[in-house]
Amino acid sequence: METVRRSSALCGDGTRFIKHAHVFPRALFSARFGQHLVTLGVLSLSGPAMPKSLFALFVVAMLPLGGCMQTTLSPSTDASMTPRDRQLLAHTPYAQANVPEQYLRHIVDYPRKEQPGTILVDTDARYLYFVLPEGKAIRYGVAVGEEAMAFSGVARVGRLAEWPDWVPTADIQARLGPYPARVTGGPANPLGARGIYLYAGNKDTLYRIHGTNQPEYIGQAISSGCIRMRNEDVIDLYDRVKLNSTVVVLPPGQNAQVEARPSWRG
């Protein structure tokens, strides 16, 4: 488990207490960074020392790579996990997938106008955003439904469940079955660790945001319409979301236009 070191310093984007993965001042004086300079030919272990003026130019050139970024890996934590979560996730019947870094949990700048507490799903980009105050959001990687089966529109969180049972719909039974009428919750269950149920008014849309027992599909459009997350991420989201919160699912072809590009801001 990673820990977050508290600091009185503010990053240029106003973010406190966030562990940045690549901060230049820390790396500059580390042995590992020195090894990188040797590999690049910037430093030599045996030859003459590099002139100070050249080294200074190198430092200045590297600064944009090390400052605060508009996209920051969110500190990993299992603080939201219950003892049952830890027990079940310690014995998953599937291999832990090597999810690409872009689909891991990040904190990003969020220029859109949704209110804090809103969930927005960008189906094209395979991202789910949980909107935070002050122009920020937590971005999670997701697997979404194939275009013909995917939900889009505005819904609300009508129900929340931990390790929910799965009741296959008649459509799923016809296309993918046969399945038992009800599958008990657990790490082998397709709904994974949490279920966030989407309602339109008082009616269940039958679409969910949920965990998965197939994390290798995060970042793809392959599910039967629902929005899948890594179990670690859906537990984190579940701990933040409230009943009746707004959920916006963008249709294919409509991008959220939330860009994550590095910028040096001190």
N, C-alpha and C positions, 0 to 999 in steps of 0.2 A: 504494500500500500504506500503510495506516495503521500508525503505530507506537504502542506503549504506553509512556507516560512513567512511570518508576518514581517512587514517592512513599513516604516513610516514614509518611505518614498512613494511618490506618485509617478506612474508612467505618463508619457505624453498624452495618452488617450484617456487618462483619468481612471484607469483600472487599478484597483488596490488588490494586494494579496494574491496575485496570479503568478504562477511559476512559469516563466518563459523558457521555452526549450532551447533557444539559441541566443544568449545574451553576450555580446562581444566582450565587455570588460571582464567577465568571469572566465571566458574561454582564453582571452589573451594571455593571462598569466598562469594557465594550467599547463602541465607537462604534455597533455595530449595535444593542445594547440601548438606547442613548440614542435612536436613531432610532425604536425601537418606542415609547418613552415619549412622544416627540413626536407620533407617529401616534395614540396613545391619548388625547392631550390632557393627559397628566400633566405634561409639561414643555413649555415654550414657548421658542422661539428668540428671540422679540422682546418678549414680554410680561413682566410682573413675575415674579420667582422664586417658586417654590412654597414655602410655609412649611416650615421644617425639621420641624415636628411632623407635618405631613401626609405629607411624604416618608418619615419614619420609619415611620408607619403603613403606607404602601404597601410598604415593604421587608419589614416583619413579615408582611404578608399574602402576599407572594410566597415566603417561605421554604419552605413545604411543597411548592412546585413544584420546588425546586432541590436538595433534599437527596438522600441515597442512596435509591434506589428498590428495590422488590422485583423489578423487572424492569429489566435493564440490557443495552443493546446490547453484544454481545460484540465485542471488538476484531477487526476484519477482518485477516486475515493470509494470505499465500500461503506461509508458512514450510514447510507440509507438502507443497507441490507439488514434484514432481520436474521436471527439465528437459523430460521428455516431456510432463508435464501442461501446462506453460506453452506448449509448442509446439502441442499439439493444441487447447487452449482458446483460443489466439490466432486460430484459423481455424475457429470453429464454424460449421456450415451453418445455424444458426438464429439468430434475433434474441434479444438479451438481454432477458429479460422484466422488466417493472417489478413485482417481487414486493411485495405490501403489507408495510409495516413490521412488522406483527405476526408475519409468517412469516419474518422475517430471524432470524439467529442471536442469541439472548439468553442471558444468565445470569440464572437465577431462583431464588427460594427454593423448596425442594422438601421439603414436609412428610411425604411418604410414607416407607415403611420399606425400600424396596429398597436393596440394598447398592451402594456405589460401584462403578462399572464396569458396572452393569446398564443395558440399554436398555429403555425403556418407550415404547410407541406408544399415544397417545390418538387412536383413529381418528375419534371424533366431532369433536374439536377440531382435527384435522389437525396434531398436534404429535408430535414424537419427542423424548424426554428422554434424555440421557446423564447418569447420576447421578454427582455429584461428592461428595467428603467434606464434612462439616460442614453438611449440610442445603441444599446447592446442587445445581443441575443446569444443563447446557447444553440449551436448548430450540431445536429446529430446526423450521421449517415443512416439511410433507411433503404429497404427494398420496397418497391411499390408494385401496384397491380399492373398487369398488362393493360394496354390502352382501352381495349373493348370492355374490360371488367372493372376498371378503376373508378373509384368514387371521386367526384370533384364537386366543389360548392362550399357552402358555409353550414356548419353544424355546431352542436354544442356537446360538451362532455356530459352524458346522461347517466353514466355508471362507471365505477372504478372497481377493479377486482384484482386481488393477489392470487397468483397461480390459478387462474380460472380454468374451469372445465371447458372442454370444447364440444359444442353440439353442431356437427356438420349440417349445413343446410341441404335442402332437397337438391338444389342445383349442384352443390359440391359432390353429393352422393352420386348424382347422375354422371358427372364428368370424371370424377376421380376415385369414386368409391369402389367397392363397398367399405364403409367404416362402421364401427359401433355407433349406436345412437348417441352415446355420450362418452367422451374420453376424459378420464380424471386428470386434474391438473398435476403438473410435474415437469421435469426437464425434458421428457420425451414428447410432451404435448406441443402441438404446433403453435399454440398461443403463448408459450413461454412463461416468463415470470410475472408479467402484469398484463392486464387488459384495460384499455381506455375505450369506452364504448361511445360511438358517435350517434347522436340523436338529432332528428329534425323535429322541432317542437317536442311533443311527447312520444314520438314514434321512433323506435329503434331502426336505424338505417341498415343494420346488419353489417356495417363496416366498423372495423376496430383499428386502433393503434395498439400493437402488442409486441411481445418478445418473439423469439424464434428458436427453433431447434436446428436451424440451417443458417448459421451466421455467415457462411461462405457466399450467400447471395446478397449481402448488404451492398448497395450501390447498383443493383440491377432492377429491371422491371420484369418480375417473374412470378409474383404471388397471385393469388386468386382475388385480387381486389383490395385486400387490406394492406395496412402499412406496418411493415415489420421493422423491429429494431433489435440491436444486440441486447441480450438480457440485462447486462450491466447498465446500458443506457436507458432502457425502458424503466428500470427501477429508479434511476436518477430522475427521469421525467415525471414518473408517477408521484414521487415525493414532492414535486413542485406544483403540479397541476391541481386545479380545484374543480369541483362539480360546477356545471353550467358555464365553464370557460368556453370561449369561442374557439372553434377550429376552422381554419380556412385551408382548403385543399385546392391548389391551383390545377386547372385542367392542362393536359398536354399542349405544348405550344405557348403557354403563358409562363414566362420565367419570372422569378422573384426579383431578379436584377440586384441581388445582394452579392457584390463582388468582394473578394478577399485578396487584396494585393498589398504587398509590403510597402510601408512608408516610414521614413525616419522622422520622428517627431520629438526627439529628446528623451 
